[in-house]
Amino acid sequence: MTDREDRPARSLETRLVGLDGFLCPHTGAVVPQIHPSTTFARNGVDYAQVGGRGYTRDENPTYLLAERLLAELEGGAGALLFASGMAAIATLVQAHRPGDHMVVSSHMYFGTPKYFKEWARPWGLESDLVDPGDLDAVRAAIRPGKTKLVFVESPANPLWTVCDIAALAEIAHAAGARLAVDNTVATPVHTRPLDLGADIVMHSATKYLNGHSDVLAGALVARQADALWEEITHLRYLAGPVLGPFEAWLLVRGMRTLFLRVRHQSAAALYIAGCFAQHPKVEQVCYPGLGDFPGHAIAAKQMSGGYGGMLSVRVRGGADAALGVAKRCQVWQRATSLGGVESLIEHRYTIEGPDTPTPPDLLRLSVGIEDVGDLVTDLAQALDGV
């Protein structure tokens, strides 16, 4: 048996499953331990922390495994877990100061621009919503000396538009700003934004990283441990937006099958998109893997091994027709969220409200791990009723 230092380099897939250095050396258990303790002992000599930690809000050992895996997955210098994706976003934003300016994508999960509008602006942070696919518009939105962050998502929920991460990083850095990328949908299986020049990666870890619809969690990963990262780390300690040890343990459980799940879901999504791209009851299939989809060339350049497990279908006949399709589905479950092993269908306009830019005829589909033939058959019969 060789030492770890003598072992050949291993792929991320193998390291995720093997968890080198984190399996129990005393019992030989192949599943990592969970540490539910909220506090940790100090010694009786100088009252120093015995294990280097004093309270779970700082760094529970169960967090550390998930964070190390996330940092490796994204190629970052460090990672932090949060109680939700929005808690991660809030901490990133609050690490800035009133008067700072941010350029935020107008094409992303609707809760993010909503947060900037309803909380960040009243707090004193200025922001502009810009189409990140229009690089000239992004440049024009930059305020020299004031813009500190450019925040985008690719592919962007729920139209799955794609933006050029490398080009946006150049624009942000030229202005002395950082680029943050929501990588929830692409996952590090398909895209590693830090390798493309991004500074911060954000995840709603509830989705693909966990993959089983039983954990609420968020994460931030940093390309380098700079002053902003130190501020984010300190803010998490002060405000305590952390998840519980059991949720962190479940997240590790989910990440061990990440590559297997995501590759299957992406392949199935591409097949489903192709099946319905020319369907007479369908106005448009939104999926970056389709050759004629706007942004496909950029997606092909910065995504590898697939285009993600999310697609949207715009149904001919408007909102009523779309709602009817969702109602008639039997295999696709009508529910919010995405990235789990079950396939979900949702009418986003109803969820987001009348102020949303999401078209009323759009159905968002999260492809699970069911038999792809069953998913196609079910969606086809639902469309037949339009």
SULTA-V30438 format. One record per pair of residues at least 6 apart in sequence whose C-alpha atoms are under 6 Angstrom apart, sorted by the first residue. I is the first residue (numbers start at 0). J is the second residue. If there is no record, write none. Layout:
((I J) (I J))
This chain:
((15 255) (16 255) (22 29) (22 31) (33 61) (34 61) (35 244) (37 54) (37 55) (38 53) (38 54) (38 55) (39 53) (41 47) (41 48) (41 49) (42 49) (57 236) (61 244) (62 247) (65 251) (66 78) (66 79) (70 77) (70 78) (73 187) (73 191) (75 221) (75 222) (76 221) (76 222) (76 223) (77 220) (77 221) (78 219) (78 220) (79 218) (79 219) (80 217) (80 218) (81 87) (81 216) (81 217) (81 218) (81 240) (81 241) (81 242) (82 216) (82 217) (82 240) (82 241) (82 242) (83 215) (83 216) (83 217) (84 203) (84 217) (87 217) (87 218) (94 230) (94 231) (97 123) (97 124) (98 123) (98 124) (99 124) (99 145) (100 125) (100 126) (100 145) (100 146) (100 147) (101 126) (101 146) (101 147) (101 148) (101 149) (102 126) (102 127) (102 149) (103 127) (103 128) (103 149) (103 150) (104 128) (104 129) (104 130) (104 131) (104 151) (105 128) (105 129) (105 130) (106 155) (107 152) (107 155) (107 156) (108 156) (131 162) (132 162) (147 176) (148 176) (148 177) (148 178) (149 178) (150 178) (150 179) (150 180) (151 180) (152 180) (152 181) (153 161) (153 162) (154 160) (154 161) (158 285) (161 294) (165 195) (165 196) (168 178) (168 196) (168 197) (171 177) (177 198) (178 197) (178 198) (179 198) (179 199) (179 200) (180 200) (181 200) (181 201) (181 202) (182 202) (183 202) (183 203) (185 307) (189 302) (189 303) (189 304) (190 302) (193 222) (198 221) (198 222) (199 220) (199 221) (200 219) (200 220) (201 218) (201 219) (202 217) (202 218) (203 217) (204 216) (204 217) (205 214) (205 215) (205 216) (206 337) (206 338) (207 338) (208 254) (209 250) (209 253) (209 254) (210 253) (210 338) (210 339) (211 339) (211 340) (212 339) (214 246) (264 308) (264 366) (264 367) (265 305) (265 307) (265 308) (268 308) (276 284) (280 315) (281 313) (281 314) (281 315) (282 313) (282 314) (282 315) (283 313) (284 311) (284 312) (285 310) (285 311) (286 310) (287 295) (288 306) (308 366) (309 364) (309 365) (310 364) (311 362) (311 363) (311 364) (312 361) (312 362) (313 360) (313 361) (314 321) (314 360) (317 360) (318 359) (318 360) (320 385) (321 360) (324 381) (324 382) (327 381) (328 377) (328 381) (331 342) (331 343) (331 344) (332 343) (332 344) (333 343) (333 344) (333 345) (334 343) (337 365) (340 367) (340 368) (341 367) (342 365) (342 366) (342 367) (343 364) (343 365) (344 363) (344 364) (345 362) (345 363) (346 362) (348 357) (348 359))
